[in-house]
Amino acid sequence: MTTPRTGTLRVPGATLHYEVRGSGPVLLLIPGGAADAGLYAGMAADLAARHTVVSYDPRGLSRSPLDGPLTDQRVEVWSDDARRLLNLLAPDGGASVLGCSSGAIVAVDLLARYPDGLRRVVAHEPPLLELLPAPAPHRRLFAEVRDAFRAEGVGAAVARLSEGLGAHAAEEADRAPEGTADRLDERPAERAGERAAGQEVERKSGQEAEPPPEARESAARMHANMPVFLGHMLVPFSSFRPDLTALGAVADRLVPAAGRESRGQVPFSGPAARMADLLGTGLAEFPGGHLGAVEHPKEFAERLLAVLA
């Protein structure tokens, strides 16, 4: 894999580490959960054959330090960071964006607030709970996960998330927006908490095909990022309300997406399906589940390139 070109960008309150590969139209990759730029290492080379691929560590994670103390993170601040990065690396516009999980929430807000210069935005499983017909049980679960982390640490938080998702999988599937069940394949809820929190990236790094060095290095960084995600991102990001009016004006540039293995995980696949219904965009199906970009990087990249074509 080609060594990426790296740089830093000063933004209000933080310094962002970013990486650039390839040439062509800019494609910005926004990681989710506790992940950083290394989340996309497995598919970066395939994407870089057609695009200038930009990935980065969001503020407060890995190599992007905050200037001050850590507080609850705000989606609007993160989308402004993404805008500043695109202003630097794609000043002439025409950029596309992929965001996964909480990174998809940032991507959605980026399009709503700063549509100029954006060609297409793919939002893969943004856990925008407020879009769901019945958000309260999921809101309560995520608050319990945060509280478990604060009281007992990462292990207890991930266990609570897995338990909550697994115990209510069938009930959640029944609550999904109409059409979700037809578009997403059923799968068990096992390891759902690991996937949602980002732990699955770490687990995958030691199994199956040999991951690229960037992914192995990212796993250790991601583990150190878990307190930021569980304590200061999970609840404020998932409770964010997207500006549907603004998105409606640029709906032709938005691609809500979900993994074909994500059926039953309504906090993750449900909001994308609901957003597609509300905006009339259709729902794009991608390989794998919530972490399809890690589980099936080549297939995920192939599908992404087709969506962006």
VENKA-V342009 format. One record per pair of residues at least 4 apart in sequence whose ideal C-beta (glycine too) atoms are under 7 Angstrom apart, sorted by the first residue. I is the first residue (numbers start at 0). GAP is how many residues later the second one is. D is the distance in Angstrom with one decimal. If there is no record, write none. Layout:
BEGIN
((I;GAP;D) (I;GAP;D))
END
This chain:
BEGIN
((0;43;6.9) (0;44;5.1) (0;211;5.5) (1;19;6.0) (1;43;6.9) (1;46;6.9) (3;15;3.8) (3;16;6.0) (3;17;4.9) (4;15;4.5) (5;11;6.9) (5;12;7.0) (5;13;5.3) (6;11;5.6) (7;7;5.4) (7;8;6.5) (7;9;5.8) (8;7;4.7) (8;9;6.3) (8;75;6.5) (8;76;6.0) (8;79;5.9) (9;5;5.5) (10;5;5.9) (10;70;5.1) (10;73;5.3) (12;53;6.2) (12;54;5.2) (12;55;6.7) (13;45;3.8) (13;46;6.8) (13;50;6.0) (13;51;6.7) (13;52;5.0) (13;53;6.1) (14;49;6.3) (14;50;6.0) (15;40;5.5) (15;41;6.8) (15;43;6.5) (15;48;4.8) (15;65;6.2) (15;69;6.5) (16;39;6.3) (16;40;4.7) (16;45;7.0) (16;46;3.7) (16;47;5.0) (17;36;6.2) (17;38;3.9) (17;67;6.1) (18;18;5.1) (18;36;5.1) (18;37;6.8) (19;32;6.4) (19;34;5.5) (19;69;6.8) (20;23;5.5) (20;27;4.1) (20;32;4.6) (21;26;2.8) (21;27;6.6) (21;29;5.7) (21;30;5.4) (21;31;5.2) (22;29;5.5) (23;26;5.5) (23;27;4.8) (23;28;5.6) (24;26;5.6) (24;27;6.8) (24;69;5.5) (24;70;6.9) (24;71;6.7) (25;25;6.9) (25;26;4.8) (25;28;6.0) (25;63;6.0) (25;64;3.9) (25;69;4.1) (26;20;6.1) (26;24;4.0) (26;25;6.9) (26;26;5.3) (26;27;6.9) (26;69;5.0) (26;71;6.9) (27;26;4.9) (27;54;6.6) (27;57;6.9) (27;58;6.1) (27;67;5.9) (27;69;4.7) (28;11;4.7) (28;24;6.6) (28;25;6.8) (28;26;4.4) (28;69;5.3) (29;52;6.2) (29;67;6.6) (29;68;6.9) (29;69;4.0) (29;73;3.7) (29;76;5.3) (29;77;5.5) (30;4;4.1) (30;5;5.8) (30;6;6.6) (30;8;4.2) (30;9;7.0) (30;27;6.7) (30;69;6.8) (30;72;5.1) (31;67;6.9) (31;68;4.6) (31;69;2.8) (31;70;4.2) (31;71;3.8) (31;72;6.6) (32;68;5.3) (32;69;6.0) (32;164;6.0) (32;165;3.6) (32;196;5.4) (33;27;7.0) (33;163;6.7) (33;164;4.1) (33;188;4.8) (33;191;3.9) (33;192;4.9) (33;194;6.8) (33;195;4.1) (34;4;3.8) (34;163;5.2) (34;166;6.2) (34;183;6.9) (34;187;5.5) (35;21;4.0) (35;25;5.3) (35;26;4.0) (35;182;5.9) (35;185;5.8) (35;186;6.7) (36;18;3.8) (36;19;5.4) (36;20;5.5) (37;176;4.8) (37;177;5.6) (37;179;6.2) (37;180;2.4) (37;183;7.0) (38;162;6.5) (38;179;6.5) (38;254;6.5) (38;255;6.6) (39;4;5.5) (39;15;5.3) (39;253;6.0) (40;171;4.7) (40;173;3.6) (40;174;4.5) (40;177;6.6) (41;169;6.4) (41;170;6.0) (41;173;5.9) (41;252;6.5) (41;255;3.2) (42;4;5.8) (42;250;6.3) (42;254;3.9) (42;255;6.6) (42;257;5.9) (42;258;3.7) (43;4;5.8) (43;9;5.6) (45;252;6.3) (45;255;4.1) (46;4;5.5) (46;6;4.8) (46;254;5.5) (47;5;4.7) (49;255;6.3) (53;31;6.8) (53;35;5.5) (55;29;6.2) (56;4;5.1) (56;5;4.2) (56;6;5.0) (56;7;4.1) (57;6;6.2) (57;20;6.0) (57;23;7.0) (58;5;5.2) (58;7;6.1) (58;19;6.8) (58;22;6.0) (59;4;6.7) (59;6;5.0) (59;10;6.0) (59;13;6.6) (59;168;5.3) (60;164;4.7) (60;167;6.0) (61;159;4.4) (61;163;6.2) (65;4;6.3) (69;158;6.5) (69;162;6.1) (70;161;6.7) (71;160;4.9) (71;164;4.9) (72;4;7.0) (72;5;6.7) (72;159;5.3) (72;160;5.1) (72;163;6.2) (73;162;6.7) (74;4;6.2) (74;30;5.7) (74;31;6.1) (74;34;5.2) (74;162;5.9) (74;165;4.6) (75;4;6.4) (75;33;6.5) (76;4;6.7) (77;4;6.7) (77;28;4.6) (78;4;6.5) (78;27;5.1) (78;30;4.1) (78;31;4.3) (78;34;6.0) (79;4;6.5) (80;4;6.5) (81;4;6.4) (81;24;6.1) (81;28;5.0) (82;4;6.3) (82;27;6.3) (82;31;4.6) (83;4;6.7) (84;4;6.2) (85;4;4.8) (85;9;5.3) (85;31;6.5) (86;4;6.2) (89;4;6.7) (89;5;4.1) (89;27;6.7) (92;23;6.8) (92;24;3.3) (93;23;6.9) (93;25;5.4) (94;22;6.1) (94;23;6.1) (94;24;6.3) (95;23;5.1) (95;24;4.6) (95;212;5.3) (96;10;5.0) (96;13;6.5) (96;21;6.5) (96;24;4.6) (96;25;7.0) (97;24;4.7) (97;26;6.8) (97;206;6.2) (98;4;3.8) (98;5;3.8) (98;7;5.6) (98;8;3.0) (98;24;5.7) (98;25;6.8) (99;4;5.7) (99;24;4.5) (99;25;6.8) (99;193;5.8) (100;24;5.9) (100;26;6.6) (100;189;6.5) (101;4;7.0) (101;25;6.9) (101;131;6.0) (101;135;4.7) (102;4;6.4) (103;4;6.4) (103;19;4.0) (103;20;5.3) (103;21;6.3) (103;22;3.6) (104;4;6.6) (104;21;4.5) (104;23;6.1) (104;132;5.3) (104;135;5.8) (105;4;6.2) (106;4;6.7) (106;14;5.1) (106;16;5.2) (107;4;6.4) (107;15;5.1) (107;18;5.8) (107;134;5.2) (108;4;5.9) (108;133;6.4) (109;4;5.7) (109;11;6.9) (110;4;5.7) (110;7;5.8) (110;10;4.5) (110;136;6.6) (110;139;6.0) (110;142;6.5) (110;143;5.9) (111;130;6.2) (111;131;4.4) (111;134;4.1) (111;135;5.1) (114;135;4.6) (117;135;6.2) (118;134;6.7) (119;133;5.4) (119;135;6.4) (119;188;5.8) (120;132;6.0) (120;133;5.4) (120;134;6.8) (121;133;4.5) (121;135;5.6) (121;182;6.6) (121;185;5.9) (122;131;6.8) (122;132;6.9) (122;133;5.5) (122;134;6.4) (122;149;6.5) (123;133;4.5) (123;162;6.3) (124;133;5.4) (124;134;6.6) (124;137;6.4) (124;143;4.4) (124;144;5.9) (124;147;5.7) (124;165;5.5) (125;145;5.6) (125;146;6.4) (126;111;4.7) (126;140;5.0) (126;141;5.6) (126;144;6.3) (127;112;6.5) (127;114;6.0) (127;143;4.0) (128;6;4.3) (128;9;4.9) (128;10;5.5) (128;109;4.9) (128;110;6.5) (128;138;6.2) (128;142;6.9) (129;5;5.5) (129;109;6.5) (129;111;4.9) (130;140;4.5) (130;143;4.5) (130;144;5.9) (131;6;6.6) (131;134;6.8) (131;138;5.4) (131;139;6.3) (131;142;6.3) (132;42;6.4) (132;44;6.9) (133;41;5.3) (134;4;5.3) (135;4;6.2) (136;4;6.4) (136;31;6.8) (137;4;6.5) (137;129;4.5) (138;4;6.5) (138;100;6.6) (139;4;6.4) (140;4;6.5) (140;23;4.2) (141;4;6.6) (141;92;5.5) (141;93;5.6) (141;96;5.3) (142;4;6.3) (142;92;5.9) (143;4;6.2) (143;16;5.7) (144;4;6.6) (144;12;5.0) (144;15;5.1) (144;16;4.7) (144;85;6.7) (144;89;6.3) (145;4;6.5) (145;84;6.2) (145;85;6.4) (145;88;5.7) (145;89;5.1) (146;4;6.1) (147;4;5.7) (147;8;4.5) (147;9;4.5) (147;12;4.5) (148;4;6.5) (148;5;6.3) (148;7;6.9) (148;8;3.6) (148;81;4.0) (148;82;5.7) (149;81;6.3) (151;4;3.5) (153;4;6.2) (153;72;4.8) (153;76;6.6) (154;4;6.2) (155;4;6.3) (156;4;6.5) (156;73;5.0) (157;4;6.3) (157;35;4.7) (157;36;6.2) (157;39;5.2) (157;41;5.9) (158;4;6.2) (158;34;6.8) (159;4;6.1) (160;4;6.3) (160;32;3.5) (160;35;5.8) (160;36;6.3) (161;4;6.0) (161;30;5.7) (161;31;3.1) (161;32;6.8) (162;4;5.9) (163;4;6.6) (164;4;6.4) (164;24;5.0) (164;27;4.1) (164;28;6.3) (164;100;6.2) (165;23;3.8) (165;24;6.8) (165;26;6.4) (167;4;5.2) (168;4;6.5) (168;20;4.2) (168;95;4.3) (169;4;6.8) (170;4;6.6) (171;4;6.9) (171;92;6.2) (171;94;3.7) (172;8;6.4) (172;90;6.5) (172;91;4.8) (172;93;6.8) (174;91;6.1) (175;4;3.7) (175;5;6.2) (175;90;5.2) (175;94;5.1) (175;97;6.7) (176;93;6.3) (176;96;4.9) (176;97;4.5) (176;100;5.7) (178;4;6.0) (178;94;6.7) (179;4;5.9) (179;89;6.6) (179;90;6.3) (179;93;4.4) (180;82;6.6) (182;90;6.9) (182;100;5.6) (182;102;6.4) (183;74;5.9) (183;76;6.1) (183;78;5.7) (183;79;3.7) (183;85;5.6) (184;75;4.8) (184;76;6.1) (184;78;5.6) (185;77;4.8) (185;78;6.1) (186;74;4.5) (186;76;6.3) (186;77;6.5) (186;102;6.8) (188;75;6.1) (188;76;6.8) (190;4;5.9) (190;9;6.4) (191;4;6.2) (191;73;5.7) (192;4;6.1) (193;5;3.9) (193;6;4.6) (193;9;6.5) (194;5;4.5) (194;94;6.1) (194;95;4.5) (194;96;5.2) (195;72;6.8) (195;94;6.1) (196;29;6.8) (196;32;6.7) (196;33;6.8) (197;24;5.6) (197;31;6.7) (198;4;6.3) (199;4;6.0) (199;91;5.1) (199;94;6.9) (200;4;6.7) (200;18;6.0) (200;21;6.0) (200;90;6.5) (200;93;5.2) (201;17;4.3) (201;20;6.3) (201;21;6.1) (202;4;6.9) (203;4;6.8) (203;90;5.6) (203;91;6.7) (204;6;5.1) (204;10;5.8) (204;11;5.3) (204;14;4.5) (210;4;3.9) (210;5;5.7) (212;4;6.2) (213;4;6.1) (214;4;6.8) (216;4;6.8) (217;4;5.8) (218;4;6.7) (220;4;6.4) (224;4;6.1) (225;4;5.7) (226;4;5.3) (227;4;5.5) (227;5;6.4) (228;4;4.7) (228;5;6.1) (229;4;5.7) (232;4;5.2) (233;4;6.2) (234;4;6.1) (241;5;6.3) (242;4;6.2) (243;4;6.1) (243;34;6.2) (246;4;6.2) (246;7;6.2) (246;32;6.0) (247;31;5.9) (249;4;6.6) (250;28;4.3) (250;29;6.6) (250;30;5.4) (253;25;6.6) (253;27;5.8) (254;26;6.8) (254;29;5.2) (254;52;5.6) (255;16;4.2) (255;19;4.6) (255;20;4.3) (255;25;6.0) (255;27;5.5) (255;28;7.0) (256;15;6.1) (256;26;6.9) (256;27;4.2) (256;29;5.3) (257;4;5.3) (257;11;4.1) (257;14;4.6) (257;15;6.5) (257;25;6.2) (257;27;6.6) (257;28;7.0) (258;27;5.3) (258;28;6.9) (258;29;4.9) (258;30;4.4) (258;31;6.2) (258;33;4.5) (259;25;5.2) (259;27;6.7) (260;27;5.7) (260;28;3.9) (261;6;5.7) (261;7;4.0) (261;27;4.9) (261;28;5.9) (262;6;6.6) (264;4;5.7) (264;25;6.6) (265;4;3.9) (267;22;5.0) (268;4;6.2) (269;4;6.1) (270;4;6.1) (271;4;6.4) (271;11;6.2) (272;4;6.5) (272;10;5.3) (273;4;6.2) (274;4;6.0) (275;5;5.0) (275;6;5.7) (275;7;4.1) (283;23;5.7) (285;6;5.1) (285;14;6.0) (285;17;5.2) (286;5;5.2) (286;9;4.2) (286;12;4.1) (286;13;5.4) (286;16;6.2) (287;4;2.9) (287;7;4.1) (287;8;4.5) (287;12;6.6) (288;6;6.7) (290;4;5.6) (291;4;5.6) (291;8;4.9) (292;4;6.2) (292;7;4.8) (295;4;5.2) (296;4;6.1) (297;4;6.4) (298;4;6.4) (299;4;6.2) (300;4;6.3) (301;4;6.6) (302;4;6.4) (303;4;6.2) (304;4;6.4))
END
